[in-house]
Amino acid sequence: MYHYQTKDIFDQEIDFILRFLFEYDTPEQKQESFEQAYALLQRLDIASHYLLFSLVKERLPRRAKLLFAAEDYKGKKEMIAEVMYYWLGRNDSPYVA
């Protein structure tokens, strides 16, 4: 029987990212937590990214859920980063064409 590697569980990091994405905060609070949330997103391992993707997908409305599900791994990660930049009200996201 296969045992999954569970020593590097990023539960707190995933929770922080989800709260940044889905909870309302003032623009000042979003600005303060953006760097940490973005760094955490980049630091997650592949298994934690897939867990984050599934949790994000659960919270989305139907049409957004379909668009998110259609993305590959890189696309989902970029989409989350793009939403992080959106919450800041900035147009300098490296993911927006």
Residue, then its C-alpha position, 0 to 999 in steps of 0.5 A: m500500500y502506498h503512503y503519501q508524503t505528509k511531513d510537509i503539510f502547508d495547512q496554515e499557508i493554504d488557509f492564509i491564501l484562502r483567507f486572502l482570496f475570499e475574505y473581505d479586508t480593507p485595501e490597506q489590509k490586503q496590501e499588508s498581507f499581499e507579499q506574504a500570501y504571494a510568497l506562500l503561493q510560490r513556496l507550496d509544494i505540488a501536492s499542496h498546490y493541488l489541495l489549494f486548487s480544489l479548495v479554491k474551486e469549491r468556493l467559486p460560482r459555477r461559471a468561474k468553477l468551469l473556467f478554473a477547472a479547464e486550466d492546467y497546473k500552471g494556469k491555475k497557479e497564474m489565475i490565483a496570482e492574478v486574482m491576488y493582484y486584482w484584490l490590490g487594485r493594481n494593473d501590474s500583474p505579470y500574468v495580465a496581457 
